Structure formats: structure tokens, C-alpha cells
Amino acid sequence: MATIQIEGVAKSYGAHQVHKALTLSVRHGECFTLLGPSGCGKTVLLRLIAGFETPDAGSIRIGEDCVSDPAAGINISPDSRGLGVVFQDYAVWPHMTVFDNVAYPLKLAKMPKPALRDRVMETIGLVGMTGLEKRMPSELSGGQQQRVALARALSAKPSIMLLDEPLTNLDANLREEMRFEIKELQRKLDITVLYVTHDQEVALAISDRVAIMDDAGQLRQTGSPWEIFERPVDGFVFNFMGIANFMPVRRVGETYLVGKGEQPVPWEKPQGDAPEWVAGFRPSDVRISRTGAGLRGVVKRASFLGAVVDYLVEVDGAWLRTSIETFEAISGAMMFTQGESCVISFNHLLWFDARTLAEVVKA
């Protein structure tokens, strides 16, 4: 089975502790994304799995085989772990044709020439590069070079692929195209993919499961993209997974008042005895109108963005963002201008204890 099992892994560089007692499981045949801010240790973990780095403690298993365990003196070399690896910078050799780049791992494995050619052409076809096998990297676009790197990693038919920010250097259109191609390849070949990124959109689009890593290299939550986005376990996960609104709410007796004003929360109430709470919600959870039930606010900024109009609204000292489709704004007379009054209501609120949220949002 093409699984990855990490148990109690620790890694330090001098006095800097990157990982401490980290445990993680990747199932056979899934696209698993490790998502976190830059510098949190995602790439270090991938390099530990690949064998380019050695953990200080703990063990790493690939399938049934233990490939790294310092306590037992086990450290299998990278070329013996049966992995395909693609990095952010492509690492395509500029002096080799597409064919030779893809064939390189097979030549090292001394595959016979007839079988090698068939395998290379098959793999080039998988990534949509048929007909370009004689071109040099300088004759290729960034997206095509990334396909070559992907084909080279796939040529040895690995059961597990490790992808480290492979789309970062591509423009927006190519990133969107390539992320769906990677997901389709994973399904077609029935391989396990461990994808490392700081891009929430990519993670949500391609993953079967996502693990959120914080700045200290610790895992905060693991789950499906829907669970991570809609049911974050804490404020860090909620804040990291996209534009987050935080509205302070204070308790006065049995009433919950918004911001610094006297407007009560007219919807779901927090459960608990904290004196101060923070309501968390996405811009898409906010409804803006001119009349009706809700919180009274003032539009502080109105930005026309083509398909949508983005608003920054102040409610009793609390600031929040929302957006509305331009067609709906025009047809519903909701093209607000700066300084206009408005009414705010919500589809959904998440409640966080203000005492525990402060450091999370600061981080």
C-alpha cells in the first residue's frame, strides 16, 4: 500500500526547532495537502520523507517499510524509497531535450533502450507533451517546463508523489490549469500524492484531505477541505483559510453587545461564560442591505471589482468586509457609496473566546 506514516518526528537546525513529536498519516490513493504559512516547516517535512534530510527522532514508514528511524539506525537512501519528487523551481536540465530530461531516472536505473523509449513516450503523453519531446527547455513555457518535471518524476512509475509548491512560479491561469491536471493524473494513475503549499485555493481544489500547520511546525487540524473551511477547530485555522472577519462582542448581563456600541447580537449567541467573544465569519457570510433587521453600520469603502462590488463596513468600531455581485447590487439598488448607512446581517457565525483568539490572530 502506498501510505506514509510519520510518528513522533523531530527536527532541529542548531537552536531552531522545526518539528517536535509530529505525527501524520497519509492514506493510499489520496491527494493529501500540507498547508501552512511560509517558513512553518512544510518543505522540511517533505525532505524528511524523501530522504534528503534525516530526522533527529521519530520514524517514517512508506508502505510497510520503515525508511527512517534514528533510534534503530535506519536511513534508507532517497533513490531506494520509490518516490517521485517535484520541486517549485522545476529543476529541468537546460542542456537536455524533453525526452532526455524525462528519461534520465530510467537511464540511471539502466532500463533497456526499447523499454525506456516506450516508457518515456508514454509518460510524455500523460502530461500532454506529445510532439515536444525534441525541444530544449529554453523553447518551452513555464507551464510546459513544469510538465516536464512532472513527467520525469512519473517516469519510474512511483506509487507516491511528493510535490513541493510546484505551481508557485506559474501565472494564475496556468496554476488553475495545472492543479486540475495534477488531480486528474493522481486519479488516473491511482497514486498517492503529498502536496506542500501555502496556497489555500490550490489546497481546497485538489485535496482529499488537508492538514493545517502553524508557524511553530505543529499540526492544528486535519480533515476534508469542507471540514477545514467550514468547521475550523480554532481561530488560527479560520484566519489562515481565507479572508476572515472578526467582530468583537462583549457580554453585559445576559445581553451580547457588538463592538463598542449598544447594538445587541440578534442571531445565534456564543455558548460559554467568557466575558468577551469574537464572532468570526467570511465575507460570503455577510448580507448587506439598506433596510430590514440587522446591525446598523456605515460603508467606509466601496470598491468596484468588475463581477463584484467589495465593501468595507464599520459597525460600532468593528470593521468587516463583504461583497455582492455587481448585477445583484445594481438590480437591488445596493450600489453603496462611501459614508452611506447600511444594515448588516449574517448567514453563519463562528464564536471564539476573545482571550484565546488574540495571540492566534496576531500570529
C-alpha positions as a Markdown table, in Angstrom:
| # | Residue | x | y | z |
|---|---|---|---|---|
| 1 | Met | 0.0 | 0.0 | 0.0 |
| 2 | Ala | 1.3 | 3.5 | -0.9 |
| 3 | Thr | 0.9 | 5.0 | 2.5 |
| 4 | Ile | 3.0 | 7.4 | 4.6 |
| 5 | Gln | 3.2 | 7.1 | 8.4 |
| 6 | Ile | 5.1 | 9.7 | 10.4 |
| 7 | Glu | 5.4 | 9.0 | 14.1 |
| 8 | Gly | 6.9 | 11.4 | 16.6 |
| 9 | Val | 9.3 | 13.1 | 14.2 |
| 10 | Ala | 11.5 | 15.9 | 15.5 |
| 11 | Lys | 13.9 | 18.0 | 13.5 |
| 12 | Ser | 16.1 | 20.9 | 14.6 |
| 13 | Tyr | 18.8 | 23.1 | 12.9 |
| 14 | Gly | 21.0 | 24.3 | 15.7 |
| 15 | Ala | 18.8 | 26.0 | 18.3 |
| 16 | His | 15.9 | 26.3 | 15.9 |
| 17 | Gln | 13.3 | 23.6 | 16.5 |
| 18 | Val | 11.3 | 23.0 | 13.2 |
| 19 | His | 9.3 | 19.9 | 14.2 |
| 20 | Lys | 8.7 | 18.3 | 17.6 |
| 21 | Ala | 6.9 | 15.0 | 18.1 |
| 22 | Leu | 5.0 | 15.4 | 14.8 |
| 23 | Thr | 2.6 | 12.5 | 13.8 |
| 24 | Leu | 0.8 | 12.3 | 10.5 |
| 25 | Ser | -0.7 | 9.6 | 8.3 |
| 26 | Val | -1.3 | 9.8 | 4.5 |
| 27 | Arg | -3.6 | 7.1 | 3.1 |
| 28 | His | -3.2 | 5.1 | 0.0 |
| 29 | Gly | -4.5 | 6.7 | -3.2 |
| 30 | Glu | -5.4 | 10.1 | -1.7 |
| 31 | Cys | -4.2 | 13.6 | -2.5 |
| 32 | Phe | -3.1 | 14.9 | 0.8 |
| 33 | Thr | -2.1 | 18.6 | 1.2 |
| 34 | Leu | 0.1 | 20.0 | 3.8 |
| 35 | Leu | -0.9 | 23.6 | 4.1 |
| 36 | Gly | 0.6 | 26.4 | 6.2 |
| 37 | Pro | 2.4 | 29.8 | 6.2 |
| 38 | Ser | 5.8 | 30.2 | 4.7 |
| 39 | Gly | 8.6 | 29.1 | 7.0 |
| 40 | Cys | 6.5 | 26.7 | 9.1 |
| 41 | Gly | 8.4 | 23.6 | 8.1 |
| 42 | Lys | 6.3 | 22.1 | 5.3 |
| 43 | Thr | 9.3 | 21.6 | 2.9 |
| 44 | Val | 11.5 | 20.3 | 5.7 |
| 45 | Leu | 8.9 | 17.6 | 6.4 |
| 46 | Leu | 8.7 | 16.7 | 2.7 |
| 47 | Arg | 12.5 | 16.5 | 2.5 |
| 48 | Leu | 12.5 | 14.2 | 5.6 |
| 49 | Ile | 10.0 | 11.9 | 3.8 |
| 50 | Ala | 12.0 | 12.0 | 0.6 |
| 51 | Gly | 15.3 | 11.2 | 2.5 |
| 52 | Phe | 17.1 | 14.4 | 1.7 |
| 53 | Glu | 17.1 | 15.2 | 5.4 |
| 54 | Thr | 17.3 | 12.9 | 8.4 |
| 55 | Pro | 15.0 | 13.4 | 11.5 |
| 56 | Asp | 16.5 | 13.8 | 14.9 |
| 57 | Ala | 13.9 | 11.5 | 16.4 |
| 58 | Gly | 10.8 | 9.5 | 15.4 |
| 59 | Ser | 10.2 | 7.2 | 12.5 |
| 60 | Ile | 8.9 | 7.4 | 8.9 |
| 61 | Arg | 7.3 | 4.5 | 7.1 |
| 62 | Ile | 6.4 | 4.3 | 3.4 |
| 63 | Gly | 4.0 | 1.4 | 2.9 |
| 64 | Glu | 5.2 | -1.5 | 5.0 |
| 65 | Asp | 8.9 | -0.3 | 5.1 |
| 66 | Cys | 10.5 | 1.8 | 7.7 |
| 67 | Val | 12.7 | 4.2 | 5.8 |
| 68 | Ser | 13.9 | 6.4 | 8.6 |
| 69 | Asp | 14.4 | 5.8 | 12.4 |
| 70 | Pro | 17.4 | 7.3 | 14.0 |
| 71 | Ala | 17.0 | 5.2 | 17.2 |
| 72 | Ala | 17.1 | 2.0 | 15.2 |
| 73 | Gly | 19.9 | 3.3 | 12.9 |
| 74 | Ile | 17.6 | 3.1 | 9.8 |
| 75 | Asn | 18.0 | 5.7 | 7.0 |
| 76 | Ile | 17.1 | 4.4 | 3.5 |
| 77 | Ser | 18.6 | 6.5 | 0.7 |
| 78 | Pro | 16.3 | 8.7 | -1.4 |
| 79 | Asp | 16.7 | 6.6 | -4.6 |
| 80 | Ser | 15.6 | 3.5 | -2.7 |
| 81 | Arg | 12.3 | 4.9 | -1.4 |
| 82 | Gly | 10.3 | 4.6 | -4.6 |
| 83 | Leu | 9.1 | 8.2 | -4.6 |
| 84 | Gly | 8.6 | 10.8 | -7.3 |
| 85 | Val | 9.5 | 14.4 | -6.3 |
| 86 | Val | 8.7 | 17.7 | -8.0 |
| 87 | Phe | 10.1 | 21.0 | -6.6 |
| 88 | Gln | 9.0 | 24.6 | -7.1 |
| 89 | Asp | 11.9 | 25.5 | -9.4 |
| 90 | Tyr | 11.3 | 22.6 | -11.9 |
| 91 | Ala | 15.0 | 21.6 | -11.8 |
| 92 | Val | 14.7 | 20.8 | -15.6 |
| 93 | Trp | 18.2 | 20.4 | -17.0 |
| 94 | Pro | 18.7 | 23.1 | -19.6 |
| 95 | His | 21.2 | 21.1 | -21.8 |
| 96 | Met | 18.8 | 18.2 | -22.3 |
| 97 | Thr | 15.8 | 17.8 | -24.5 |
| 98 | Val | 12.4 | 17.0 | -23.1 |
| 99 | Phe | 12.9 | 13.3 | -23.9 |
| 100 | Asp | 16.3 | 13.2 | -22.2 |
| 101 | Asn | 15.0 | 15.0 | -19.1 |
| 102 | Val | 12.2 | 12.5 | -18.7 |
| 103 | Ala | 14.5 | 9.5 | -19.5 |
| 104 | Tyr | 17.2 | 10.5 | -17.0 |
| 105 | Pro | 16.0 | 8.5 | -14.0 |
| 106 | Leu | 15.4 | 5.5 | -16.2 |
| 107 | Lys | 18.9 | 5.7 | -17.6 |
| 108 | Leu | 20.3 | 5.7 | -14.1 |
| 109 | Ala | 18.2 | 2.6 | -13.4 |
| 110 | Lys | 19.7 | 1.0 | -16.5 |
| 111 | Met | 16.4 | 0.3 | -18.2 |
| 112 | Pro | 16.9 | -1.3 | -21.7 |
| 113 | Lys | 16.6 | 1.2 | -24.5 |
| 114 | Pro | 13.4 | -0.1 | -26.2 |
| 115 | Ala | 11.5 | -0.2 | -22.9 |
| 116 | Leu | 13.0 | 3.2 | -21.9 |
| 117 | Arg | 11.7 | 4.8 | -25.1 |
| 118 | Asp | 8.3 | 3.4 | -24.7 |
| 119 | Arg | 8.1 | 4.4 | -21.1 |
| 120 | Val | 9.3 | 8.0 | -21.8 |
| 121 | Met | 6.8 | 8.5 | -24.7 |
| 122 | Glu | 4.0 | 7.1 | -22.6 |
| 123 | Thr | 4.8 | 9.5 | -19.7 |
| 124 | Ile | 5.3 | 12.5 | -22.0 |
| 125 | Gly | 1.8 | 11.7 | -23.4 |
| 126 | Leu | 0.3 | 11.6 | -19.9 |
| 127 | Val | 1.3 | 15.2 | -19.2 |
| 128 | Gly | 0.2 | 16.4 | -22.6 |
| 129 | Met | 3.6 | 17.0 | -24.2 |
| 130 | Thr | 3.5 | 14.6 | -27.1 |
| 131 | Gly | 5.3 | 16.1 | -30.1 |
| 132 | Leu | 7.5 | 18.3 | -28.0 |
| 133 | Glu | 10.0 | 15.6 | -26.9 |
| 134 | Lys | 12.9 | 17.0 | -29.0 |
| 135 | Arg | 12.6 | 20.5 | -27.7 |
| 136 | Met | 15.0 | 22.1 | -25.3 |
| 137 | Pro | 13.7 | 23.7 | -22.0 |
| 138 | Ser | 14.5 | 27.2 | -23.4 |
| 139 | Glu | 11.9 | 26.6 | -26.1 |
| 140 | Leu | 9.2 | 25.8 | -23.5 |
| 141 | Ser | 6.9 | 27.9 | -21.5 |
| 142 | Gly | 6.9 | 27.8 | -17.7 |
| 143 | Gly | 3.9 | 25.5 | -17.7 |
| 144 | Gln | 5.5 | 23.1 | -20.2 |
| 145 | Gln | 8.7 | 23.0 | -18.1 |
| 146 | Gln | 6.6 | 22.1 | -15.1 |
| 147 | Arg | 5.0 | 19.3 | -17.1 |
| 148 | Val | 8.5 | 18.0 | -18.0 |
| 149 | Ala | 9.4 | 18.0 | -14.3 |
| 150 | Leu | 6.2 | 16.1 | -13.5 |
| 151 | Ala | 6.8 | 13.6 | -16.3 |
| 152 | Arg | 10.3 | 13.0 | -15.1 |
| 153 | Ala | 9.0 | 12.2 | -11.6 |
| 154 | Leu | 6.4 | 9.9 | -13.0 |
| 155 | Ser | 8.6 | 8.0 | -15.4 |
| 156 | Ala | 9.7 | 5.4 | -12.9 |
| 157 | Lys | 6.1 | 4.8 | -12.0 |
| 158 | Pro | 6.3 | 5.7 | -8.3 |
| 159 | Ser | 3.4 | 4.8 | -6.1 |
| 160 | Ile | 3.9 | 8.1 | -4.1 |
| 161 | Met | 4.5 | 11.6 | -5.5 |
| 162 | Leu | 5.8 | 14.5 | -3.3 |
| 163 | Leu | 5.0 | 17.9 | -4.8 |
| 164 | Asp | 6.7 | 20.9 | -3.2 |
| 165 | Glu | 4.9 | 24.2 | -4.3 |
| 166 | Pro | 5.1 | 23.1 | -7.9 |
| 167 | Leu | 2.8 | 25.8 | -9.2 |
| 168 | Thr | 4.2 | 28.9 | -7.4 |
| 169 | Asn | 6.2 | 30.2 | -10.4 |
| 170 | Leu | 3.3 | 29.9 | -12.9 |
| 171 | Asp | 0.8 | 32.7 | -13.7 |
| 172 | Ala | -2.8 | 32.5 | -12.4 |
| 173 | Asn | -4.3 | 30.8 | -15.5 |
| 174 | Leu | -1.6 | 28.2 | -15.7 |
| 175 | Arg | -1.8 | 27.5 | -12.0 |
| 176 | Glu | -5.5 | 26.8 | -12.3 |
| 177 | Glu | -4.9 | 24.6 | -15.4 |
| 178 | Met | -2.1 | 22.6 | -13.8 |
| 179 | Arg | -3.8 | 21.9 | -10.5 |
| 180 | Phe | -6.6 | 20.2 | -12.2 |
| 181 | Glu | -4.2 | 18.2 | -14.4 |
| 182 | Ile | -2.3 | 17.0 | -11.3 |
| 183 | Lys | -5.5 | 15.9 | -9.7 |
| 184 | Glu | -6.6 | 14.1 | -12.9 |
| 185 | Leu | -3.2 | 12.3 | -13.1 |
| 186 | Gln | -3.5 | 11.2 | -9.5 |
| 187 | Arg | -6.9 | 9.7 | -10.1 |
| 188 | Lys | -5.9 | 8.1 | -13.4 |
| 189 | Leu | -2.7 | 6.5 | -12.1 |
| 190 | Asp | -4.1 | 5.7 | -8.7 |
| 191 | Ile | -1.1 | 7.1 | -6.9 |
| 192 | Thr | -0.7 | 8.8 | -3.5 |
| 193 | Val | 0.1 | 12.5 | -3.6 |
| 194 | Leu | 1.6 | 14.6 | -0.8 |
| 195 | Tyr | 1.3 | 18.2 | -1.9 |
| 196 | Val | 3.0 | 21.0 | 0.0 |
| 197 | Thr | 1.7 | 24.6 | -0.4 |
| 198 | His | 0.8 | 27.9 | 1.3 |
| 199 | Asp | -1.9 | 28.5 | -1.3 |
| 200 | Gln | -5.3 | 27.8 | 0.3 |
| 201 | Glu | -7.1 | 27.9 | -3.1 |
| 202 | Val | -5.0 | 25.1 | -4.5 |
| 203 | Ala | -5.3 | 23.0 | -1.4 |
| 204 | Leu | -9.1 | 23.3 | -1.4 |
| 205 | Ala | -9.3 | 22.5 | -5.1 |
| 206 | Ile | -7.2 | 19.3 | -5.3 |
| 207 | Ser | -7.2 | 17.7 | -1.9 |
| 208 | Asp | -9.0 | 14.7 | -0.4 |
| 209 | Arg | -7.7 | 15.8 | 3.0 |
| 210 | Val | -5.8 | 18.8 | 4.2 |
| 211 | Ala | -3.5 | 19.3 | 7.3 |
| 212 | Ile | -3.0 | 22.8 | 8.6 |
| 213 | Met | 0.4 | 23.5 | 10.0 |
| 214 | Asp | 1.1 | 26.6 | 12.2 |
| 215 | Asp | 4.2 | 28.8 | 12.5 |
| 216 | Ala | 5.6 | 26.5 | 15.2 |
| 217 | Gly | 5.5 | 23.5 | 12.9 |
| 218 | Gln | 2.6 | 21.9 | 14.7 |
| 219 | Leu | -0.5 | 20.4 | 13.1 |
| 220 | Arg | -3.6 | 22.3 | 14.1 |
| 221 | Gln | -6.3 | 20.4 | 12.1 |
| 222 | Thr | -6.6 | 17.6 | 9.6 |
| 223 | Gly | -9.7 | 16.9 | 7.6 |
| 224 | Ser | -11.5 | 17.3 | 4.3 |
| 225 | Pro | -11.4 | 20.7 | 2.5 |
| 226 | Trp | -15.0 | 21.3 | 3.6 |
| 227 | Glu | -14.3 | 20.4 | 7.2 |
| 228 | Ile | -11.2 | 22.7 | 7.3 |
| 229 | Phe | -13.1 | 25.6 | 5.7 |
| 230 | Glu | -16.5 | 25.3 | 7.4 |
| 231 | Arg | -15.6 | 23.7 | 10.7 |
| 232 | Pro | -12.2 | 25.1 | 11.8 |
| 233 | Val | -11.1 | 23.9 | 15.2 |
| 234 | Asp | -9.7 | 27.3 | 16.3 |
| 235 | Gly | -9.1 | 30.9 | 15.2 |
| 236 | Phe | -5.7 | 30.1 | 13.6 |
| 237 | Val | -7.2 | 27.7 | 11.1 |
| 238 | Phe | -10.2 | 30.0 | 10.4 |
| 239 | Asn | -7.9 | 33.1 | 9.9 |
| 240 | Phe | -5.5 | 31.2 | 7.7 |
| 241 | Met | -8.1 | 29.7 | 5.4 |
| 242 | Gly | -9.0 | 33.0 | 3.6 |
| 243 | Ile | -10.3 | 36.5 | 4.3 |
| 244 | Ala | -11.6 | 36.4 | 7.9 |
| 245 | Asn | -13.9 | 38.9 | 9.6 |
| 246 | Phe | -13.6 | 39.2 | 13.4 |
| 247 | Met | -16.3 | 41.2 | 15.2 |
| 248 | Pro | -15.7 | 41.7 | 19.0 |
| 249 | Val | -18.7 | 41.1 | 21.2 |
| 250 | Arg | -18.9 | 41.8 | 24.9 |
| 251 | Arg | -21.3 | 40.3 | 27.4 |
| 252 | Val | -23.4 | 42.6 | 29.6 |
| 253 | Gly | -25.6 | 40.6 | 31.9 |
| 254 | Glu | -27.5 | 38.3 | 29.6 |
| 255 | Thr | -27.0 | 40.5 | 26.6 |
| 256 | Tyr | -24.2 | 40.4 | 24.0 |
| 257 | Leu | -23.3 | 43.8 | 22.5 |
| 258 | Val | -21.3 | 44.4 | 19.3 |
| 259 | Gly | -18.1 | 46.3 | 19.3 |
| 260 | Lys | -18.1 | 49.5 | 21.5 |
| 261 | Gly | -21.8 | 50.2 | 20.9 |
| 262 | Glu | -25.1 | 49.2 | 22.3 |
| 263 | Gln | -26.4 | 47.1 | 19.4 |
| 264 | Pro | -27.3 | 43.5 | 20.7 |
| 265 | Val | -26.4 | 40.5 | 18.7 |
| 266 | Pro | -29.7 | 39.5 | 17.1 |
| 267 | Trp | -28.7 | 36.0 | 16.0 |
| 268 | Glu | -27.1 | 32.9 | 17.4 |
| 269 | Lys | -25.4 | 33.5 | 20.7 |
| 270 | Pro | -22.0 | 32.1 | 21.9 |
| 271 | Gln | -22.1 | 29.2 | 24.3 |
| 272 | Gly | -19.9 | 29.6 | 27.4 |
| 273 | Asp | -19.1 | 32.0 | 30.2 |
| 274 | Ala | -16.3 | 34.2 | 28.6 |
| 275 | Pro | -16.8 | 37.9 | 29.3 |
| 276 | Glu | -15.7 | 38.8 | 25.7 |
| 277 | Trp | -16.2 | 36.9 | 22.5 |
| 278 | Val | -15.3 | 37.3 | 18.9 |
| 279 | Ala | -17.7 | 36.4 | 16.1 |
| 280 | Gly | -15.8 | 35.0 | 13.1 |
| 281 | Phe | -17.3 | 35.0 | 9.6 |
| 282 | Arg | -16.3 | 35.1 | 5.9 |
| 283 | Pro | -17.3 | 38.0 | 3.6 |
| 284 | Ser | -19.7 | 35.5 | 1.9 |
| 285 | Asp | -21.5 | 35.1 | 5.2 |
| 286 | Val | -22.4 | 38.8 | 5.3 |
| 287 | Arg | -25.6 | 40.2 | 3.8 |
| 288 | Ile | -25.7 | 43.9 | 3.2 |
| 289 | Ser | -29.0 | 45.9 | 2.6 |
| 290 | Arg | -30.5 | 49.3 | 3.1 |
| 291 | Thr | -33.4 | 48.3 | 5.4 |
| 292 | Gly | -34.6 | 45.4 | 7.5 |
| 293 | Ala | -33.4 | 43.6 | 10.6 |
| 294 | Gly | -29.7 | 43.6 | 11.4 |
| 295 | Leu | -26.9 | 45.7 | 12.7 |
| 296 | Arg | -26.7 | 49.4 | 11.6 |
| 297 | Gly | -23.4 | 50.2 | 10.0 |
| 298 | Val | -21.6 | 52.7 | 7.7 |
| 299 | Val | -19.9 | 51.9 | 4.4 |
| 300 | Lys | -16.3 | 53.1 | 4.8 |
| 301 | Arg | -15.0 | 51.9 | 1.4 |
| 302 | Ala | -16.8 | 50.8 | -1.8 |
| 303 | Ser | -14.6 | 49.1 | -4.5 |
| 304 | Phe | -15.9 | 48.1 | -7.9 |
| 305 | Leu | -14.0 | 44.9 | -8.9 |
| 306 | Gly | -15.9 | 44.0 | -12.1 |
| 307 | Ala | -18.0 | 41.0 | -11.3 |
| 308 | Val | -18.4 | 42.0 | -7.7 |
| 309 | Val | -18.5 | 45.2 | -5.5 |
| 310 | Asp | -16.4 | 44.9 | -2.3 |
| 311 | Tyr | -17.5 | 46.8 | 0.8 |
| 312 | Leu | -15.7 | 47.7 | 4.0 |
| 313 | Val | -18.2 | 48.4 | 6.7 |
| 314 | Glu | -17.9 | 49.8 | 10.2 |
| 315 | Val | -20.3 | 48.6 | 12.9 |
| 316 | Asp | -19.8 | 50.3 | 16.3 |
| 317 | Gly | -16.0 | 50.3 | 16.0 |
| 318 | Ala | -15.8 | 46.8 | 14.4 |
| 319 | Trp | -14.7 | 46.6 | 10.8 |
| 320 | Leu | -15.8 | 43.9 | 8.3 |
| 321 | Arg | -15.7 | 43.1 | 4.6 |
| 322 | Thr | -18.4 | 41.8 | 2.4 |
| 323 | Ser | -19.0 | 41.7 | -1.3 |
| 324 | Ile | -22.0 | 41.4 | -3.6 |
| 325 | Glu | -22.3 | 40.5 | -7.2 |
| 326 | Thr | -22.5 | 43.6 | -9.4 |
| 327 | Phe | -25.6 | 42.6 | -11.2 |
| 328 | Glu | -27.4 | 42.0 | -7.8 |
| 329 | Ala | -26.1 | 45.3 | -6.4 |
| 330 | Ile | -27.4 | 47.2 | -9.4 |
| 331 | Ser | -30.8 | 45.5 | -9.7 |
| 332 | Gly | -31.3 | 45.6 | -5.9 |
| 333 | Ala | -30.3 | 49.3 | -5.5 |
| 334 | Met | -27.4 | 48.2 | -3.3 |
| 335 | Met | -24.6 | 50.2 | -5.0 |
| 336 | Phe | -23.5 | 51.9 | -1.8 |
| 337 | Thr | -21.1 | 54.8 | -1.8 |
| 338 | Gln | -18.6 | 55.7 | 1.0 |
| 339 | Gly | -20.4 | 57.2 | 4.0 |
| 340 | Glu | -23.8 | 55.7 | 3.4 |
| 341 | Ser | -25.6 | 53.9 | 6.1 |
| 342 | Cys | -26.4 | 50.2 | 5.7 |
| 343 | Val | -27.8 | 47.1 | 7.5 |
| 344 | Ile | -25.7 | 44.0 | 8.1 |
| 345 | Ser | -26.9 | 40.5 | 8.8 |
| 346 | Phe | -25.3 | 37.1 | 8.7 |
| 347 | Asn | -25.7 | 33.6 | 7.2 |
| 348 | His | -23.4 | 32.0 | 9.8 |
| 349 | Leu | -21.2 | 32.9 | 12.7 |
| 350 | Leu | -18.4 | 31.1 | 14.4 |
| 351 | Trp | -17.7 | 32.0 | 18.0 |
| 352 | Phe | -14.2 | 32.3 | 19.6 |
| 353 | Asp | -13.2 | 33.2 | 23.1 |
| 354 | Ala | -11.5 | 36.6 | 22.8 |
| 355 | Arg | -8.9 | 35.6 | 25.3 |
| 356 | Thr | -7.6 | 32.7 | 23.2 |
| 357 | Leu | -8.0 | 34.4 | 19.8 |
| 358 | Ala | -5.8 | 37.4 | 20.4 |
| 359 | Glu | -2.5 | 35.6 | 20.0 |
| 360 | Val | -3.8 | 33.4 | 17.2 |
| 361 | Val | -4.8 | 36.4 | 15.0 |
| 362 | Lys | -1.6 | 38.2 | 15.9 |
| 363 | Ala | 0.5 | 35.2 | 14.8 |
